[in-house]
Amino acid sequence: MAEKTGFSDFEKEAMRDRIEELRREQSNNKDPKKGEADVLEKISEMTDSEADIALKLHHLVKKIAPQLQAKTWYSMPAYCNPDGKVLLFFQCATKFKSRYNTLGFSDQAHLDQGTLWPSSFALTAWNDATEAQVTSLIKQALQPFN
């Protein structure tokens, strides 16, 4: 079997997307409305079931953590602290050819529990129980480190 050389088409597309995001961020002058518009555009490109979950997550973040700013991050809806560092993101299954959507948290999230804790979660549907669990995770992620 031949060794892989270079980047895959998928990886090249992700890099192009990220470069475009960085250009938009520079030209937007950190205007939160432009970042939110970019996120809503990405959500509109998802399948109906993915978009439904992503939009509910988006509204939840706006409701319980209005200090977080929406922006795209590697073509994914993401929410960052006022300093611009991503705290959480939504990765849709179809774009990444995955079995399920993922709600991910960066190292900026304060989810620490001992020496081992999850930083991403499979997210296949949105219901009241899911919303409560995600709410708890976001609130915990926003707490200061102990």
N, CA, C and O of each residue as an XYZ file, in Angstrom:
584
protein
N       0.844     -1.178      0.000
C       0.000      0.000      0.000
C       0.891      1.243      0.000
O       1.841      1.334      0.778
N       0.581      2.186     -0.867
C       1.386      3.400     -0.993
C       1.143      4.334      0.177
O       0.033      4.434      0.700
N       2.209      5.015      0.577
C       2.087      5.988      1.653
C       1.387      7.229      1.134
O       1.533      7.610     -0.027
N       0.630      7.846      2.011
C      -0.053      9.092      1.686
C       0.975     10.218      1.610
O       1.801     10.379      2.509
N       0.916     10.983      0.545
C       1.785     12.152      0.441
C       0.917     13.380      0.241
O      -0.035     13.354     -0.539
N       1.241     14.438      0.934
C       0.489     15.673      0.792
C      -0.841     15.636      1.527
O      -1.162     14.686      2.241
N      -1.598     16.699      1.328
C      -2.890     16.848      1.984
C      -4.000     16.303      1.102
O      -3.911     16.358     -0.125
N      -5.046     15.776      1.727
C      -6.213     15.305      0.985
C      -6.999     16.517      0.484
O      -6.769     17.640      0.933
N      -7.915     16.287     -0.438
C      -8.766     17.372     -0.926
C      -9.569     17.984      0.218
O      -9.757     19.199      0.279
N     -10.038     17.128      1.120
C     -10.790     17.597      2.282
C      -9.937     18.507      3.158
O     -10.410     19.551      3.607
N      -8.692     18.127      3.405
C      -7.784     18.928      4.219
C      -7.461     20.259      3.532
O      -7.383     21.297      4.189
N      -7.277     20.222      2.224
C      -7.007     21.460      1.477
C      -8.198     22.408      1.556
O      -8.029     23.617      1.712
N      -9.403     21.851      1.446
C     -10.608     22.678      1.544
C     -10.718     23.308      2.929
O     -11.071     24.482      3.049
N     -10.421     22.540      3.971
C     -10.470     23.055      5.342
C      -9.469     24.198      5.529
O      -9.774     25.191      6.189
N      -8.293     24.059      4.957
C      -7.289     25.118      5.067
C      -7.735     26.379      4.319
O      -7.556     27.494      4.809
N      -8.315     26.194      3.126
C      -8.829     27.347      2.377
C      -9.939     28.047      3.160
O      -9.983     29.275      3.228
N     -10.828     27.258      3.748
C     -11.910     27.825      4.563
C     -11.344     28.629      5.722
O     -11.819     29.731      5.998
N     -10.345     28.100      6.398
C      -9.768     28.781      7.559
C      -9.089     30.084      7.147
O      -9.208     31.091      7.846
N      -8.383     30.075      6.030
C      -7.743     31.299      5.536
C      -8.801     32.359      5.244
O      -8.626     33.529      5.584
N      -9.896     31.947      4.615
C     -10.984     32.881      4.311
C     -11.605     33.417      5.607
O     -11.934     34.601      5.686
N     -11.767     32.572      6.606
C     -12.301     33.022      7.896
C     -11.394     34.072      8.529
O     -11.871     35.082      9.046
N     -10.105     33.834      8.488
C      -9.162     34.796      9.067
C      -9.208     36.122      8.324
O      -9.128     37.183      8.943
N      -9.334     36.073      7.018
C      -9.464     37.317      6.237
C     -10.730     38.072      6.621
O     -10.706     39.291      6.793
N     -11.852     37.330      6.756
C     -13.112     37.971      7.139
C     -12.999     38.585      8.524
O     -13.479     39.696      8.751
N     -12.366     37.869      9.461
C     -12.204     38.400     10.817
C     -11.437     39.718     10.792
O     -11.792     40.657     11.504
N     -10.391     39.790      9.978
C      -9.602     41.020      9.892
C     -10.428     42.148      9.289
O     -10.368     43.282      9.764
N     -11.193     41.850      8.252
C     -11.972     42.898      7.603
C     -13.211     43.276      8.403
O     -13.711     44.392      8.270
N     -13.713     42.363      9.232
C     -14.899     42.646     10.047
C     -14.584     43.541     11.231
O     -15.497     44.081     11.857
N     -13.311     43.708     11.549
C     -12.903     44.478     12.723
C     -13.621     43.986     13.973
O     -14.049     44.776     14.815
N     -13.744     42.652     14.077
C     -14.359     42.003     15.232
C     -15.803     42.440     15.455
O     -16.260     42.501     16.597
N     -16.522     42.744     14.387
C     -17.939     43.090     14.476
C     -18.722     41.816     14.763
O     -18.794     40.939     13.902
N     -19.316     41.688     15.959
C     -20.009     40.455     16.315
C     -21.170     40.114     15.376
O     -21.496     38.939     15.201
N     -21.791     41.120     14.776
C     -22.913     40.861     13.868
C     -22.449     40.125     12.617
O     -23.178     39.285     12.088
N     -21.252     40.428     12.143
C     -20.730     39.736     10.960
C     -20.391     38.290     11.295
O     -20.644     37.391     10.492
N     -19.825     38.062     12.467
C     -19.523     36.697     12.886
C     -20.794     35.869     13.007
O     -20.832     34.710     12.595
N     -21.820     36.465     13.567
C     -23.089     35.759     13.701
C     -23.692     35.462     12.336
O     -24.232     34.377     12.121
N     -23.607     36.406     11.420
C     -24.112     36.180     10.059
C     -23.364     35.024      9.393
O     -23.972     34.212      8.696
N     -22.059     34.948      9.601
C     -21.267     33.844      9.045
C     -21.721     32.499      9.617
O     -21.833     31.514      8.887
N     -21.981     32.464     10.925
C     -22.439     31.226     11.566
C     -23.797     30.819     11.008
O     -24.006     29.653     10.675
N     -24.713     31.762     10.903
C     -26.045     31.441     10.382
C     -25.979     30.976      8.932
O     -26.769     30.127      8.520
N     -25.057     31.517      8.163
C     -24.867     31.057      6.780
C     -24.382     29.604      6.769
O     -24.882     28.792      5.991
N     -23.415     29.273      7.624
C     -22.918     27.889      7.699
C     -24.029     26.936      8.127
O     -24.140     25.828      7.600
N     -24.843     27.364      9.073
C     -25.955     26.522      9.525
C     -26.931     26.288      8.378
O     -27.470     25.190      8.239
N     -27.163     27.301      7.563
C     -28.105     27.160      6.438
C     -27.607     26.166      5.389
O     -28.405     25.657      4.602
N     -26.316     25.882      5.365
C     -25.740     24.940      4.407
C     -25.818     23.487      4.892
O     -25.515     22.568      4.132
N     -26.220     23.276      6.140
C     -26.284     21.931      6.719
C     -27.565     21.221      6.290
O     -28.496     21.839      5.774
N     -27.586     19.906      6.517
C     -28.828     19.164      6.299
C     -29.864     19.683      7.291
O     -29.512     20.340      8.271
N     -31.134     19.391      7.042
C     -32.200     19.888      7.913
C     -32.017     19.457      9.365
O     -32.161     20.273     10.275
N     -31.700     18.184      9.590
C     -31.571     17.710     10.974
C     -30.350     18.331     11.659
O     -30.412     18.665     12.842
N     -29.251     18.488     10.933
C     -28.065     19.122     11.511
C     -28.333     20.599     11.791
O     -27.962     21.115     12.845
N     -28.971     21.267     10.850
C     -29.265     22.689     11.007
C     -30.198     22.929     12.189
O     -30.054     23.915     12.911
N     -31.150     22.027     12.381
C     -32.079     22.151     13.505
C     -31.301     22.128     14.827
O     -31.523     22.974     15.694
N     -30.404     21.176     14.978
C     -29.599     21.072     16.202
C     -28.679     22.289     16.337
O     -28.590     22.890     17.407
N     -28.006     22.642     15.260
C     -27.058     23.767     15.303
C     -27.764     25.076     15.651
O     -27.235     25.889     16.410
N     -28.954     25.277     15.097
C     -29.698     26.511     15.373
C     -30.184     26.545     16.821
O     -30.161     27.596     17.461
N     -30.621     25.407     17.332
C     -31.042     25.367     18.737
C     -29.856     25.609     19.663
O     -29.989     26.289     20.680
N     -28.701     25.057     19.316
C     -27.494     25.333     20.093
C     -27.160     26.818     20.024
O     -26.840     27.432     21.042
N     -27.233     27.391     18.838
C     -26.931     28.810     18.641
C     -27.814     29.682     19.538
O     -27.322     30.578     20.225
N     -29.119     29.409     19.525
C     -30.045     30.201     20.344
C     -29.782     29.995     21.838
O     -29.900     30.934     22.626
N     -29.433     28.785     22.219
C     -29.127     28.509     23.622
C     -27.892     29.292     24.067
O     -27.896     29.899     25.137
N     -26.849     29.280     23.260
C     -25.628     30.017     23.608
C     -25.945     31.505     23.740
O     -25.500     32.149     24.689
N     -26.705     32.052     22.804
C     -27.055     33.481     22.860
C     -27.847     33.805     24.130
O     -27.707     34.887     24.701
N     -28.681     32.850     24.565
C     -29.529     33.068     25.737
C     -28.736     32.977     27.041
O     -28.861     33.851     27.899
N     -27.921     31.930     27.199
C     -27.269     31.721     28.502
C     -25.855     32.273     28.593
O     -25.301     32.394     29.686
N     -25.270     32.607     27.448
C     -23.897     33.133     27.454
C     -23.757     34.249     26.424
O     -22.992     34.117     25.469
N     -24.486     35.343     26.608
C     -24.459     36.426     25.611
C     -23.088     37.067     25.436
O     -22.850     37.762     24.448
N     -22.188     36.839     26.383
C     -20.841     37.390     26.261
C     -20.008     36.660     25.209
O     -18.991     37.181     24.751
N     -20.434     35.461     24.828
C     -19.709     34.718     23.792
C     -20.072     35.261     22.424
O     -21.227     35.596     22.162
N     -19.086     35.346     21.561
C     -19.302     35.849     20.206
C     -19.315     34.687     19.230
O     -18.470     33.795     19.292
N     -20.284     34.711     18.331
C     -20.373     33.679     17.301
C     -19.370     33.989     16.195
O     -19.159     35.147     15.834
N     -18.759     32.938     15.668
C     -17.893     33.066     14.510
C     -17.721     31.678     13.901
O     -18.034     30.674     14.539
N     -17.230     31.625     12.681
C     -16.918     30.313     12.113
C     -15.469     29.989     12.448
O     -14.614     30.869     12.554
N     -15.229     28.709     12.607
C     -13.901     28.215     12.978
C     -13.715     26.911     12.226
O     -14.380     25.917     12.515
N     -12.809     26.919     11.262
C     -12.620     25.777     10.376
C     -13.956     25.358      9.753
O     -14.254     24.171      9.621
N     -14.745     26.360      9.377
C     -16.041     26.168      8.722
C     -17.129     25.635      9.650
O     -18.173     25.184      9.180
N     -16.900     25.682     10.940
C     -17.891     25.211     11.903
C     -18.417     26.397     12.708
O     -17.672     27.340     12.977
N     -19.696     26.359     13.097
C     -20.186     27.374     14.032
C     -19.414     27.245     15.343
O     -19.267     26.151     15.887
N     -18.931     28.367     15.835
C     -18.151     28.367     17.066
C     -18.511     29.593     17.881
O     -19.075     30.559     17.368
N     -18.177     29.539     19.149
C     -18.504     30.617     20.075
C     -17.263     30.883     20.899
O     -16.702     29.979     21.518
N     -16.841     32.148     20.898
C     -15.567     32.476     21.523
C     -15.737     33.494     22.639
O     -16.705     34.254     22.683
N     -14.768     33.480     23.531
C     -14.686     34.456     24.604
C     -14.417     35.831     23.994
O     -14.033     35.925     22.828
N     -14.613     36.894     24.768
C     -14.333     38.234     24.245
C     -12.902     38.407     23.722
O     -12.657     39.285     22.894
N     -11.953     37.582     24.193
C     -10.577     37.677     23.706
C     -10.391     36.991     22.350
O      -9.289     36.995     21.800
N     -11.463     36.404     21.808
C     -11.403     35.774     20.494
C     -11.066     34.297     20.512
O     -11.056     33.663     19.456
N     -10.790     33.727     21.679
C     -10.438     32.310     21.757
C     -11.702     31.458     21.810
O     -12.608     31.711     22.604
N     -11.744     30.449     20.952
C     -12.925     29.589     20.855
C     -13.123     28.815     22.151
O     -12.181     28.252     22.709
N     -14.366     28.800     22.618
C     -14.739     28.042     23.807
C     -15.459     26.749     23.422
O     -15.168     25.686     23.969
N     -16.407     26.845     22.469
C     -17.139     25.659     22.047
C     -17.476     25.771     20.568
O     -17.479     26.861     19.994
N     -17.764     24.611     19.957
C     -18.062     24.575     18.526
C     -18.976     23.406     18.212
O     -19.087     22.452     18.981
N     -19.630     23.504     17.058
C     -20.515     22.444     16.578
C     -19.946     21.896     15.276
O     -19.723     22.634     14.316
N     -19.721     20.607     15.262
C     -19.177     19.939     14.078
C     -20.274     19.038     13.506
O     -20.676     18.066     14.145
N     -20.757     19.361     12.308
C     -21.831     18.548     11.731
C     -21.264     17.274     11.102
O     -20.149     17.254     10.581
N     -22.060     16.228     11.169
C     -21.614     14.901     10.746
C     -21.307     14.834      9.254
O     -20.285     14.270      8.860
N     -22.174     15.400      8.420
C     -21.992     15.201      6.977
C     -20.723     15.866      6.455
O     -20.040     15.308      5.597
N     -20.404     17.047      6.964
C     -19.199     17.730      6.478
C     -17.948     16.922      6.787
O     -17.004     16.900      5.996
N     -17.942     16.266      7.926
C     -16.757     15.524      8.344
C     -16.900     14.017      8.132
O     -16.096     13.220      8.616
N     -17.950     13.656      7.393
C     -18.199     12.238      7.066
C     -18.143     11.374      8.320
O     -17.495     10.328      8.357
N     -18.837     11.845      9.333
C     -18.861     11.183     10.628
C     -20.229     10.562     10.868
O     -21.200     10.873     10.177
N     -20.287      9.705     11.830
C     -21.532      9.023     12.179
C     -22.483      9.937     12.941
O     -23.696      9.726     12.915
N     -21.948     10.953     13.620
C     -22.780     11.831     14.436
C     -22.181     13.233     14.497
O     -20.991     13.426     14.251
N     -23.026     14.203     14.829
C     -22.583     15.569     15.085
C     -21.804     15.582     16.392
O     -21.953     14.693     17.230
N     -20.977     16.601     16.551
C     -20.185     16.724     17.768
C     -20.308     18.132     18.333
O     -20.186     19.120     17.609
N     -20.550     18.206     19.633
C     -20.423     19.450     20.377
C     -19.066     19.376     21.047
O     -18.836     18.522     21.903
N     -18.164     20.270     20.660
C     -16.811     20.232     21.188
C     -16.478     21.458     22.009
O     -17.025     22.541     21.804
N     -15.573     21.260     22.936
C     -15.089     22.339     23.794
C     -13.575     22.416     23.660
O     -12.895     21.391     23.606
N     -13.054     23.629     23.608
C     -11.602     23.811     23.515
C     -10.983     23.754     24.904
O     -11.679     23.567     25.902
N      -9.672     23.919     24.950
C      -8.986     23.944     26.240
C      -9.305     25.217     27.031
O      -8.884     25.353     28.180
N     -10.036     26.136     26.430
C     -10.488     27.338     27.142
C     -11.676     27.031     28.055
O     -11.973     27.793     28.975
N     -12.350     25.913     27.793
C     -13.516     25.515     28.588
C     -13.059     24.914     29.913
O     -12.106     24.137     29.959
N     -13.728     25.271     30.951
C     -13.357     24.835     32.290
C     -14.166     23.600     32.680
O     -14.966     23.633     33.615
N     -13.944     22.530     31.956
C     -14.651     21.276     32.200
C     -13.841     20.308     33.051
O     -14.235     19.155     33.229
N     -12.730     20.762     33.567
C     -11.796     19.910     34.298
C     -12.471     19.154     35.439
O     -13.202     19.727     36.247
N     -12.201     17.850     35.478
C     -12.659     16.994     36.575
C     -11.570     15.966     36.834
O     -11.498     14.947     36.148
N     -10.733     16.227     37.812
C      -9.649     15.307     38.124
C      -8.593     15.295     37.026
O      -8.154     16.347     36.562
N      -8.190     14.094     36.617
C      -7.127     13.972     35.615
C      -7.649     13.529     34.248
O      -6.870     13.370     33.308
N      -8.979     13.326     34.134
C      -9.560     12.870     32.872
C     -10.989     13.389     32.751
O     -11.801     13.193     33.656
N     -11.304     14.060     31.621
C     -12.665     14.538     31.403
C     -12.925     14.635     29.904
O     -11.991     14.792     29.119
N     -14.192     14.543     29.508
C     -14.516     14.655     28.080
C     -14.454     16.108     27.624
O     -14.740     17.026     28.394
N     -14.082     16.300     26.377
C     -14.084     17.645     25.803
C     -14.928     17.709     24.537
O     -15.049     18.771     23.925
N     -15.515     16.579     24.138
C     -16.471     16.599     23.024
C     -17.548     15.562     23.281
O     -17.336     14.570     23.979
N     -18.712     15.819     22.694
C     -19.876     15.005     22.948
C     -20.623     14.746     21.643
O     -20.829     15.661     20.847
N     -21.025     13.496     21.430
C     -21.869     13.176     20.287
C     -23.221     13.851     20.515
O     -23.743     13.857     21.629
N     -23.776     14.415     19.449
C     -25.040     15.142     19.562
C     -25.914     14.742     18.379
O     -25.752     15.260     17.273
N     -26.836     13.822     18.617
C     -27.634     13.260     17.517
C     -29.047     13.806     17.438
O     -29.695     13.684     16.398
N     -29.534     14.400     18.504
C     -30.889     14.957     18.518
C     -30.960     16.032     19.589
O     -30.111     16.095     20.479
N     -31.983     16.876     19.496
C     -32.174     17.939     20.483
C     -33.537     17.755     21.116
O     -34.559     17.728     20.430
N     -33.541     17.629     22.435
C     -34.786     17.564     23.179
C     -34.558     18.284     24.512
O     -33.492     18.859     24.732
N     -35.549     18.253     25.392
C     -35.420     18.981     26.655
C     -34.249     18.483     27.503
O     -33.530     19.274     28.114
N     -34.068     17.164     27.533
C     -32.963     16.598     28.322
C     -31.612     17.014     27.740
O     -30.686     17.347     28.480
N     -31.509     16.992     26.417
C     -30.268     17.418     25.759
C     -29.993     18.884     26.065
O     -28.869     19.253     26.408
N     -31.014     19.709     25.940
C     -30.840     21.139     26.210
C     -30.372     21.377     27.647
O     -29.504     22.216     27.887
N     -30.938     20.649     28.587
C     -30.523     20.802     29.988
C     -29.063     20.389     30.173
O     -28.310     21.059     30.879
N     -28.673     19.303     29.549
C     -27.292     18.829     29.680
C     -26.314     19.804     29.024
O     -25.262     20.102     29.589
N     -26.657     20.299     27.835
C     -25.799     21.256     27.134
C     -25.720     22.561     27.927
O     -24.650     23.162     28.024
N     -26.832     22.998     28.485
C     -26.837     24.201     29.321
C     -25.859     24.052     30.473
O     -25.069     24.955     30.750
N     -25.917     22.914     31.139
C     -25.009     22.653     32.261
C     -23.544     22.666     31.816
O     -22.690     23.233     32.497
N     -23.261     22.045     30.681
C     -21.884     22.010     30.169
C     -21.371     23.412     29.852
O     -20.241     23.759     30.197
N     -22.207     24.215     29.194
C     -21.775     25.573     28.833
C     -21.531     26.401     30.092
O     -20.533     27.115     30.187
N     -22.432     26.306     31.043
C     -22.248     27.062     32.291
C     -20.977     26.628     33.011
O     -20.246     27.464     33.542
N     -20.712     25.328     33.031
C     -19.480     24.831     33.656
C     -18.258     25.328     32.883
O     -17.255     25.718     33.479
N     -18.350     25.311     31.567
C     -17.226     25.747     30.726
C     -16.854     27.200     30.963
O     -15.702     27.591     30.771
N     -17.825     27.999     31.378
C     -17.607     29.423     31.608
C     -17.041     29.744     32.993
O     -16.595     30.866     33.234
N     -17.056     28.773     33.897
C     -16.584     29.008     35.269
C     -15.067     29.169     35.284
O     -14.364     28.590     34.455
N     -14.572     29.954     36.227
C     -13.111     30.086     36.336
C     -12.470     28.771     36.770
O     -13.089     27.961     37.461
N     -11.223     28.575     36.355
C     -10.480     27.384     36.794
C     -10.321     27.422     38.304
O     -10.150     28.487     38.896
N     -10.378     26.255     38.916
C     -10.202     26.167     40.388
C      -8.744     26.152     40.752
O      -8.403     26.083     41.933
